Amino acid sequence: MIDLKKIKSAEVWREQREELKEQFLRYLGEEILVLSDPLYDEIEEDRSSIFVPHTKIIDEIAEDDLRRYKIEYSVHEDERITAWVFTPERNKKESMPAILCCHDYVPQGKDEFAGIDGDPQYAIARELAYSGYVTMVPDCLYFGERTVPKRAKGGAKSQDSKSSKVVYQGKLIMDYLAGLRVFGTWFTTDITSIGVLGKGFGALQAILLTAIEPSIQACVAIGPLSSWKDKRNKNNWLFQSENDLIPELRKEIEAGKETFDIEHILALCATSAVMIINPLGETDNTTKGKTSIPYIKSAERIYDLLGMPEALQVVQRKAKNFGSTLLPVIEDWFAEWL
């Protein structure tokens, strides 16, 4: 595995980065749908092979100066999920930045939809829309609303679908990636200005998305993170999730092999702007900037080599009142980078 401490220049990192990214995608599954990387590859003019999700509106409600949509979009050609979208009232021809919101893990059966009802942490999708963003909260695989059409007589079995070779974490990523494409195909948005935000389990999803999808310019991840080698840490989703997110990677770590860790994922996020809020949990400390957390320091090294150390920030801030405490910090970050 690549030792980030031994990377001596931006040129070396760009070479290593491609190898690292390809290796991580193999962990997620050979059929995972991602775009090519325009940071280091030429952008192909012919984009006909890119999957465009079919989208339909299920419900539409006017809320003050916002519109709230319940939509359904496709992941691959035969699987659909529900999402909630908030958009400011505006001229249809007007473009604006977009933010994909990754909600925390909520046990099935709890009607707590991100950005609408339930825990106050989800309301941030609505608040960001008031600030001028189109926001979307997909109801992803771990909420249990993925829809697969009934198989017709003589049709292929469900396990024969393209996603059958994609691990659980890969399917989550595909749900979100298809959601990102909805921004550019269904809403009139500035597709070059896309951010992601996540809290708890959603923070991991936001970081993973930023690591593999180059169209994401800014990320905010809220909540404690953990080295994946720290198998007993309650914030290590690779081991503590009730779902086996990335089985091959988990097995390699259990066997003591030198393999991927969260520091490599954070390094892959460069050159997107990433803010991590409360990686050590809630605290009274309100410092912002460098950190002594080993896996973040390794990623900081890569940002330093690329000449943009300011694009990776850590904030430790007590967040009992989520909206009033953290919303201004989050809005400032997205305003700076989107």
N, C-alpha and C positions, 0 to 999 in steps of 0.2 A: 504494500500500500504506500502511496505517495506520502512522504513526510513533509508537511507544509513548512517546517522550520528550515528545510534545506533548499527551498526555492529562493534563488538569488536575484531574479530579475522578472520583469513583467513579460518578457519574451518567452522565458522558460515556462512561466505559469500558463501562458496561452496554449503552449504545446501540451502541457500536462493536463490542463483543464479539459480538453477534448477527450482525452483518454479516461479521465475521472468521470466525466458526465456519461459517456457511453457505458462505462462499467456499472454505474448506478442504475441506468435505464434497464440494463439486463436483469438486475435484481427485481425490478418492477414487473417485467414481463415482456416477451418478445413482440407482442402485438399492441403495445401501448401506443397511442396516437399522440405525437408531439410534432411541433413545427421545427424546421431547420433553424439554426442559430445565426441570426444576421450580424452578431457581434464579430464573428471571425470567418464567416462564409459569405460568399456572394448570394444576394437575395435573388431567387429565380423569378423571372417575370411571369412564367406560366405557373399559376397557383391552382390549376384545375383539380389537382389531386388532393387538395386540402378539404377535409370533411367539413361541410357546413350543416350545423344542427337545424333540424326542422323545429320551428317555434310556433306555439299558438297561445293566445291569451285565454285564460279560463275565467278571470274576473278582473274588473277595473274599478277602482274607487278613488274619488277626489278627496284629498285631505289638505285643507287650507291651501297652501301654495304648492302642494305636491300631488303627484298621482301615484297610487300604489297598484301594482299589477300582480296578479298571481298567474304565472305562466307555466307551460310545460315545454321542455325541449328534449331533443333526442341525444343520446350518447351512442355512438355507432348508428347503424340504421334501424336497429330493432329494440333499443332500450331507451326509456324516457324517464326523466325525473322532474319534480316540481321545483319551482324557484319563486322567490318574492323579489320584486323589483320596485325601487323608489326612484322617481325621476322628478326634478323640478319642472314646473310649468314653464314652457319655453316655446319659441318658434321651432317648428319641426326641422328647419334647415340649420339650426344652430348646433354646432358641435360642442361637446363638453367632455371633461375627463370622467373616467369610470373607476369604481372601486368594487372589487369582489370581496365579500365578507364571508369568512369561514367560521361558522359557529362552533362552540364548545361541544364536547360529547354529552349527549343527554340520553338516558336510557329510553328504549322504545316504550311507547305508551304514554309518555309525557307530552302534552300538547304545548310545547314551548318553541315556537318558530322564530328563528332569528330575524330581528328587525320588526317584529309585529307585537307579539305578546310574550308573556313569560318573564324570565329573568331579565332585570334591567340591562345586563351587559349586551343583550341583543338589540336594544333600541338604537344603538349607534349607527346602524344602517340608515335609519330614518333621519337621525341628526346630521349625518354627513350629506344626505340629499338636500337638506335645508342650506347647506354650505355651498351647493352648486354642483354636486356630483351625481351621476347616475350610479346607484348602488344595487347590487344583486346579492341575494343570499340563497344559494342552492340548497335544497333539502336533500343532502347527499346520501350515499349508501348507508351510512351509520345511523340515519334517521329512519330508514326502512321504507322510503316511498319510491324507490326505483321500480319502474313498471316494465315488465317484459310481456309483449303480446302473446296471447294463447297460440299454441302451435296448431297449425292446420293439419288435417289428416295427411300423412305421408311426408310432412315437413321435417326439417332437421330438428334434432333434439336440442334442448337449451344449452347443454354443455358443449355443443359444437359451435357456438357463437364465437366471434373473434375474441371477445374478452375472456374466454375460458382459459387462455394462457397468460392472463394477467393476475398478479396477486392482489390481495385485498387492498393494500395501499395504492397499487397501480390503478385499481378501479376508482378509488376516491379521486386520484389525480385526474383521471379521464373525465369524471363528472365535472370537476372544476374547469378543466381546459375547454370542454365543450361550452361551459358557461361563459368563458372569456370570448369565445367566438360569437356567442349570441350578441355581445356588446357591439361587435363590428358588422353584424349581418342583419340584426333586427332593429337595434336602436341607432339613432343618428348620433354617434359618439366619435370623439377624436381617438381613433384606435391606437395612436402612438402615445397616449397618456392613460395608462392603466395602472392602478395600484391594487394591492391585496391587504387584507387585515384579518387577523385571527386571534382568538383567545383560547388558552388552555390547549386542548387537542387541536383546535383550529389554528393555533399559533404554529404548530408543527406543519400543518397543511399549507399555511401561507409561506413558510420558509421553503418547503419542498417545491411549491409552485414557482417561487422566485428563482430557485436554483436551476430549474429545467426549462422555464418558459421565458425567453428573452424579451417578449413584448411587455413584461411587467417592469415598470420603472421604479416603483417604490413599494416597500413592504413595512407593515407594522405588526410585530408579533408580541402578544401580551401574555405573560405568565411564565412560570418556571420552566426551564429547559434542563436536560440532563445528558451527560455523556452516555452513549448507548452501551458502553462497556460497564457502566454502573448498573448492573442488572437488577439490583434491589431498590433502586430509587423509584419512588412513587410517580415521579414525573418522566420516567423513561417509558414512553408509549410503546416502544418496540417490544418490551417485556411485560408491561403492566396492563396493556389493553386486553380486553376480553377476546379480541380478534387477533389472529396471528398476522400482523401487518405485512412483514417481509420475511417469510420463513427461511429462505436460504441465508440471508444476512444474519438472522437471529442464530441459526445453527453454527455459523462460522464464529460468531462472537462467543457462544457457549463453548466451542472447541478451543478457544484461546488464540485464534488466528488474528493476525494484524489485518484489519479490514476497515471498511467505512465507519466513520463516526460522524456525529453532528457537526464537528469542526469542518469536515470536508464539505458538507452540505452548505454551511454558512460561507465557505470560501467560494463555492460555485455560484453564490448569489452575486458576487462582484461581476459587473459593475453597477448593479441595481442598488438603490439606496435602501438600507435596512435599519429600522429602529427596533430594538428589543426592550420591552418594558417589563420590569420586575422579573428578570431571569432567576433571581434568588428567592422570589416570593415577595409578599407584601412587606414593606419596611417604612420606617419614618425618614430614611435617608432620601434626599431629593437630588443627589448628585447626577450629573449627566456627562458622558464622555467615555474615557478609557476604563477598562475593567481588569481585575486580576483573575477572572474566570478563565481557566486554561483553554477550553474549547473556543471561547470568543477571542482570546488573545491570538490564537493561531489564525483565525479568519482576519483579524485586524491587520496582521502582517501582510496578507494578500492585498487588502485595500490600500495599505501604505505603499506597496510596490507599484500599484496602478496609479498612484498619485492622487487618490481621492479618499484620504482617511476620514474626512467629514461625512462620508456616505454610510458609515457604519457607526451607529450610536447606541449607547446603553443608558436606560433611565431606570433608576430605582425610586419609586414613588408610592406612598401609601394610597390605596385606592378603594377605600370603603364606599365612597360615593363615586361610582364609576364615571358618570357623566361629567360632573363638575370638575373632577380631579384630572381625568385623563383626556377628555375630549379636546381641550385647547391644545395639548401637546400633540395629539394625533392630527388635528386640523393643521397645525403649523408645519408638521413634517410633510404632509401631502401637498400643502400649498407651496412648499419649497421645491419639491421634486417632481410634481406632476404639471 
